Each structure stands twice: as C-alpha cells, then as structure tokens.
Amino acid sequence: MAIPWVEKYRPKTFEEIVNQEEAKYTLASWICAKFKAPREFCTRWAKKKDKEIVEAKAVLLAGPPGIGKTTIVHALAREIKYELIELNASDVRTGERIKQVVGRGLREASLFGYEGKLVLFDEVDGLHVKEDLGGLETIVEIIEIAKVPVIMTANNPYDPKFRPLRDIALVINLKRLSEDDVVEVLRRICANEGAKCEEEALRSIAKSSLGDLRAAINDLQMYLSSGKKILTVDDIKRVGERNPQLSMFEILDRVYRARWFDEARAISFNPSFDWEQYFLWALETIPTVYKDLELMAIAYDRLSKADMFLGRIKKTQEWELLPYALELSLGGISQVKNKPRLPPFIKYGFPQRLLLLAKSKEARRRREALVEYLAQNLHVSKSFVKSELIYVLSAIAKKDHSIIDRLSKALGINALDIKNLLL
Ligand SMILES: Nc1ncnc2c1ncn2[C@@H]1O[C@H](COP(=O)(O)OP(=O)(O)OP(=O)(O)O)[C@@H](O)[C@H]1O
C-alpha cells in the first residue's frame, strides 16, 4: 500500500510548518528558556521573553484538527534532538497506565544521539474525565514533578473539566489555516509527485477542507490515486457526482450486488454511509437476500465478528479497529461462496428493531421517568431499581394488586403507569 501523503509530507523541521509562526516562536522560547536546546535553533526561533512563557510548567497546543499541532511537536523534538515519549487519549485512559508508560520511558536511558526526552500527551481532550480513572490528575501530577518538557495537544481544551490543565500549562493557540495556505501545500505536493494540478481544482479541495490540511492532503491523494498525473476541476466535480447521497435501500442493494470485496467495502466511503444504521439493516436483511441456510450462516458469522470489533471499539475507544468491522460487515456479507444470482428487485424491510424502538419510545420514556423517580425517592441507584427493585415490586404486585394503589399514592404517580411497569 502506498505511504499516506500526510506522513510522506509531514514537515520535519520548524521551517517547513506552514503559517504557524507565532506558535513556533512561543514554543521555541519556552523550550529554550527551560531546557537544553541547540544554540542555532534558539537564535532563530526563541524570540519571546515574556514571564508567562519562560516560567510555564508545560505547554498545551490548542486548535482545530489537521493544522499541525502534533507535527509541530514532532518537528521540535527533531530540531532539539530529544526522544519523544508520545501518548494519546486511548493510551492514557487510566492514571495507572499513564504512570507506567511515562515512567518507563523516562527511566530507560535515551537511545544514542538524543539530548533528552520530551513527553507528548496528544489529544488530551479525548480523555473522558469521569471514566478516566485518574487520567487528568496524573497528567497534572507528572507536569508538577517532571524535569523534562511536557507538551499536550487538544482540539478544544476550553471545556471546564480541562481547567486543571489550562491552569498549569501555557496555552498556545494554533491558527486555522487559510485556503491559500492549504493550496500552497497542495501545489508543492503536486509538483513533487510530478502531477499537473489545475489551480481551480486545488482551490476546490482547499475550500471543502475548511482549513484541515490533513483532510485536504488525503483528498488530493485520493484524486491522484493509481498513478494519475493530471488533476482538473472536472475530476473533482465528477467524483462529487459519483458520490451522491444514497438511501439505506440503495446502500444495501449495492453491498449485496457488489462483484468484488473492494466494491462492497468502498460503499463506506459514500458520504451518506452511517455504519451504525447500516449494521441494524444488515442484521435483518441477510435472510431476505440469502435463502440458503448455509449462506445465511456464513453472512451472519461475519456480521457477528464485525459486532465483536464494534463492541470492543465502544468499550475501549480503539477506533483503529473500525476498518476491520467495516470489511467484515460490508465485504464479508457481500462475498459469500457460491452466491446465487440475486433477483432484479429485492424488497429490503425496515429493521423491526428500529420500528419497535420508535413504537415503544413513549412507553420507554415513561418507564425511564418512573425508574428515575423511584431511585430518587428511595435513595437508590437507577440500576438498582431496574435490576432488583422492580422485580421485587412486580412479584408483590402480582399477588397483591393493592400495592399499585399504595405506591401510586405514596409516590404521587399515576396508578396505570405503575401497573404497566410492574405487571
Ligand atoms: N501547518 C502545517 N504545515 C505543514 N503541514 C501541515 C500543517 N498542519 C498540518 N499539516 C499536514 O497535515 C498532517 C496532519 O497534521 P497534524 O497531525 O499535525 O494535525 P493536528 O493539528 O495534530 O490534528 P489533530 O488534532 O487531528 O491530531 C501532517 O502530517 C502534515 O502533513
């Protein structure tokens, strides 16, 4: 597989990072004031002497996706010859784990040729503070005692829960890149790839990227895939036309009728593809398409494997597993051995599960309100009400209907609601 251009063209030096001069000056001034760094680098970049910069304990780089936050730290480490110890939100879910990784990184001797170590907590706003057993506190603790530079990045660190990080670190805001900045980088890449790219085409890519250079570079690579050496504005329009909004019926039809694995897999690139919805539809349409039990079993087996990946993603936020789930649920159910010729028209039914959820929405809402009311008034958790109390009350109510009225009076809730819930 071709190397992604976002990696191939990731700037290696401070100089190559486009239009983030202020951020580069501030970051370099902080590093040069507090840590060992090459003289030439400091002379070129460390232009600021503000107290708040030179005394900061750590740095938090903030700004929208794809504008160079991670890149600037990688380039800095290379410029000052520091070894990078990098953690992202999925590594740093628990305080314990953070301490393990950072501690091990700091204890081990640096590889030959490095002057020191630099800790990067990438995308700290990906931390779900409540569930993150101590993640945030541990980062603050590490910053307090660290003798090495600690840098964090975040798309949106302004949520009140990240206040401890903002308080302890110097926040450096990176700018959203302009359309011209993005076009400039794309033009350089075209030249380097030996491709002739129309200015208008590059502008159109830049416009839809909304300043996210990563997205723009990825789009350019897609347009110039399979060795194409010319990019015109018509190519861009054509791809837009090739990717119309599809209904779920059309998506399913394309998946089941795909002739190759890749053809089915590629449907996930359509802008209207919603994998969670698709999954529900796939679950119920397999028997409509495959009448043969053996084929049905194969398709369900693949879908169940995809479901295992999805379960794991939901639990651990390991989003890098999503491609496996998609391959199994698209290519996997489309390409079964000895697939029969499909009839020209297949009637895909609306998933019963969605219908049921829609029908029972009101009942579920009432039940939820009642559970909440019971939990609050009886000073127990909602899960206790759902998992235990309701069964006890229901068993009593089956023998003695008067409990419904008594509960209704005591709690001030309609007797019918209580009856529906318990019986
Ligand atoms: N200012 C920039 N100058 C040059 N290239 C850039 C710049 N910003 C981003 N890029 C390109 O975009 C890619 C993604 O950048 P980077 O990973 O640094 O984004 P980010 O701001 O950290 O985004 P996220 O918050 O999504 O991680 C880089 O590999 C690089 O190719």
The ligand as an SDF file (V2000), in Angstrom:
LIG
                    3D

 31 33  0  0  0  0  0  0  0  0999 V2000
    0.9480   23.9550    9.4380 N   0  0  0  0  0  0  0  0  0  0  0  0
    1.2250   22.8930    8.6790 C   0  0  0  0  0  0  0  0  0  0  0  0
    2.2410   22.9320    7.8000 N   0  0  0  0  0  0  0  0  0  0  0  0
    2.5180   21.8740    7.0160 C   0  0  0  0  0  0  0  0  0  0  0  0
    1.8390   20.7040    7.0450 N   0  0  0  0  0  0  0  0  0  0  0  0
    0.8350   20.5990    7.9200 C   0  0  0  0  0  0  0  0  0  0  0  0
    0.4680   21.6880    8.7690 C   0  0  0  0  0  0  0  0  0  0  0  0
   -0.5870   21.3170    9.5040 N   0  0  0  0  0  0  0  0  0  0  0  0
   -0.8780   20.0630    9.1490 C   0  0  0  0  0  0  0  0  0  0  0  0
   -0.0320   19.6140    8.1790 N   0  0  0  0  0  0  0  0  0  0  0  0
   -0.1360   18.3210    7.4870 C   0  0  0  0  0  0  0  0  0  0  0  0
   -1.3100   17.6780    7.9710 O   0  0  0  0  0  0  0  0  0  0  0  0
   -0.9960   16.4530    8.6300 C   0  0  0  0  0  0  0  0  0  0  0  0
   -1.7490   16.4110    9.9330 C   0  0  0  0  0  0  0  0  0  0  0  0
   -1.2390   17.3570   10.8470 O   0  0  0  0  0  0  0  0  0  0  0  0
   -1.2260   17.1340   12.4290 P   0  0  0  0  0  0  0  0  0  0  0  0
   -1.2920   15.6710   12.7520 O   0  0  0  0  0  0  0  0  0  0  0  0
   -0.1050   17.8810   13.0000 O   0  0  0  0  0  0  0  0  0  0  0  0
   -2.5830   17.8060   12.7900 O   0  0  0  0  0  0  0  0  0  0  0  0
   -3.1510   18.1220   14.2140 P   0  0  0  0  0  0  0  0  0  0  0  0
   -3.3500   19.5940   14.2830 O   0  0  0  0  0  0  0  0  0  0  0  0
   -2.3460   17.4710   15.2750 O   0  0  0  0  0  0  0  0  0  0  0  0
   -4.5830   17.4480   14.0840 O   0  0  0  0  0  0  0  0  0  0  0  0
   -5.3640   16.5200   15.1160 P   0  0  0  0  0  0  0  0  0  0  0  0
   -5.8550   17.4010   16.1830 O   0  0  0  0  0  0  0  0  0  0  0  0
   -6.4820   15.9480   14.2650 O   0  0  0  0  0  0  0  0  0  0  0  0
   -4.3730   15.4650   15.5320 O   0  0  0  0  0  0  0  0  0  0  0  0
    0.5080   16.4430    8.8120 C   0  0  0  0  0  0  0  0  0  0  0  0
    1.0300   15.1720    8.5950 O   0  0  0  0  0  0  0  0  0  0  0  0
    1.0120   17.3990    7.7290 C   0  0  0  0  0  0  0  0  0  0  0  0
    1.2400   16.6510    6.5730 O   0  0  0  0  0  0  0  0  0  0  0  0
  1  2  1  0
  2  3  1  0
  2  7  2  0
  3  4  2  0
  4  5  1  0
  5  6  2  0
  6  7  1  0
  6 10  1  0
  7  8  1  0
  8  9  2  0
  9 10  1  0
 10 11  1  0
 11 12  1  0
 11 30  1  0
 12 13  1  0
 13 14  1  0
 13 28  1  0
 14 15  1  0
 15 16  1  0
 16 17  2  0
 16 18  1  0
 16 19  1  0
 19 20  1  0
 20 21  2  0
 20 22  1  0
 20 23  1  0
 23 24  1  0
 24 25  2  0
 24 26  1  0
 24 27  1  0
 28 29  1  0
 28 30  1  0
 30 31  1  0
M  END
$$$$
